[in-house]
Amino acid sequence: ALAQLLGVAYYHADDPLNAIATLAKVVERLPPNSLQRREAEQILGLGSFAVGRFAEAIPYLESTRKWAGDNLELSYALGQAYIQTRRPDDARRVIASAYGVAPDSAAAHLLAAQIMVRLEMEEQAAGELEKALAKDARMPNANFLLGQMALFRGRVDDAIALTSKELASNPGHSAAWTQLGDAHVRRSEWDAGIAALQKSIWLNPYYSAPYILLGRAYV
């Protein structure tokens, strides 16, 4: 009991490594389903996640989710841990649950992909986006994100084609107009680039990126 309290204290003192080291020694000896066991597993899960030990975090986060399934912080951590350990299907199910969408829906694939992009797990993200578009060819943001990844990798032609697909069904997407303008500017297609950037500004005059790109286009 003393070690469990010490581990909890370490965690709340922002010392997850000592919290993990302390609680890992005693967690299996704590009574199943007791408050002490639940607290220890929750801290082991969140603490391991915080220090980048994603594979170690998952069993504890899964166990905690059985009784704290509505905890958004927990779901977010578990979803990211699945992504980091290349378990995209499990990640999508957890993320879908957190956002209240069906786990096999186009929306679930899109949401998972958005978090994968933020975590720079682009291969997984591309797979989820392709699945989203297979289920709904007009899924907002899916072609935009694929175009974004293509542009980042220097595949400008693909970026233009994908971003144009996004705008065909989602013409009010100011960031997509900026992305399209950026792609055209990279190909020195000044008229097309400036036109796209101007459309972005008309939709969202408070977004700084198109102004920066316009400055480059006019240099």
N, C-alpha and C positions, 0 to 999 in steps of 0.2 A: 504493500500500500504506500509506503514511504517513497519507493522508487517511482511509482506511478505519479504521485504528487510532484516529485522532483522533475520528472519528464514534462509534465504539464507546465510547470513553472518555467522551465527552459524555453518551451515553445512561446509562451506569452512574453518572455523577455527577449524575443526575437533571436533566439539561438537554436535554430532547427536541427543543426547537426548534433548537439548534445541531447536535444529532446529525442531524436531518433535513436541515438546510441543507448540512451537510458531506457526508453520504452520498449525497444526491440527485445531486451533481455527479459522483460516481465510480462509482455502482453499475453502470451499463451498460458500463463499461470493465472490470469484474471478470470473470474467466473463468466462463462458465456452469457451474452445478452445483458450483463450488468452495466450500470452506468459507467463504471471505471473502465471496463473493456471497450465499450463503445467510444468513450472519449480518447482512450489510448489509440485505437485503430484510426479514428478520425485524424488525430494529430500525426500519426505515422504516415497516413496517406497524404495529407496536405503538406506536411513537412518534407517528405520525400519528393513530392512534386516540386516544391519550392526550390530545392537544391538540384533539380534536374535528374533525379533518380526515377525516371518515369516507369520503368518496368516494375520496380519495387513498390511504387505508389499504387499501382492498379489494384492488386488484391485488397488492400486496405480501403481504397476508395469505393470499390465494388461492395465490400462488406458494409461500409457506412451508408451507402446509397439504399440499402435494403430498408433502413429505418429512417432515412433522411432524404428520401427521393425528391422532395420539393425544394431542397437546398440548391439554389442556382450556382453558388460558388463551387459547390461540390461537383455538380454536373459539368460545369465549365472546365474544371481541373481534370475530371475524368475524360471528357471528350478530347482535350488537348493531349493527355497522356496516351490515349489510344492512337492519335495521329502521330505522335512522336515515335511510337513503337510500331508504326505501319499496320494499324488495324482499322482501316477506313470504314468498314461496315459497322463495327462496334461504335466508332466515333459518331457516325451519322445517326445511329439509333439514339444515342445519348443527347446529341445536339437537337435532334428533332423533338425529343421529349421536352427539353428545356424551352423550346420555342412553340410548342403546342401544335406541331404539324405531324402528319403521318410519316412514319420512318422510311417508307419506300416511295414517297412522293417526289416530284421534281423539286419542290421547295426544300425538302430535306437535303437532297443532293447539293442544291445551291448553297444552303446555309453551311453545310460541312465544307464545301469548297472555299467559301469566303474565309473561314477560320484557317483552313490549310494554306491559303495564299498569305495570310498574315504571318503564319509560322514558317513561311518560305518552303513549304512542302509542295512544290509546284506539280510534281508528277502525280501525286495523289489528287491534287485539286483539279488537274486537267481531266482525270478519269471521272471524278464526280460531276464536273460540268458537262462532259459528253453524255453522261447518263441522264442528267437533268434535261438536256436538249432532246434526247431520244424520247423522253416522256412528254415534253412540252416544248415544241420548237420555238415558241415565242416567250420562253421563260425570261423575265426581265433580269438583266445583269449577267447572264451566263455568257453570251457572246462577247460582252464588254470585257469580262475577266479573261476569257481566252485571248482576246485581242491585246489586253494589257500584258499578258505573259509573252505573247509573240513579239510585241514591241520591245519588251525588256531584253529579249534574246536576239534582237536585231533582225527579226523576220518581218520586215516592214510591209511587204505585200500581203502576208497573212494578217497582219494587224489591221490593215485598211479593210480587207474583205470582212473580217470578223466584226470590226467596229461598225462597219456599214450595215451589217446584218442586225446588230443591236439597234441602230438608229431607225432601221426600217419599221420596227415594231415598237420602239420606245424613243420617239423623236424629241421628247422633253428631257433627255438625259444629258445634262450640261457637261459632265465629265467625259462622256463618250464623244461629244463634239470636240472637246479639248484634245482627247486622245487621237481622234481622226486628224485634227489640225497638226498635231505633233508629228504624226506619221508622214503627212504630206510635206511638211517642212523638212523632214529628214531626207526626203527625195528631191528637195529643191523645187517642189511643185508649189510655188509661192501663192498663186491665186487661189488654188483649192485649199491650201493651208490657212490662209488669212480668212477666207470665207467661213471655214469651219470654226475657227477661233472666235470670229465675230458672233456667230450664232451662239456659241457657248456663253459669251459675255452678255448677250441679250437675255439669256435664260437665267444667268446667275452672275450679276455684276460684282458680287463680293468674293468671287473665287479668283485667286491671284494667278494661278497657273497660265490661263490663256493670255493674260497681259504680258507675262514674262516671255512666252513663246512669240507673241506678236512683236515684241522688241527685237528678238533675234531675226524674225522674218524681214524686218525693215532695215536691219543693219546693212 
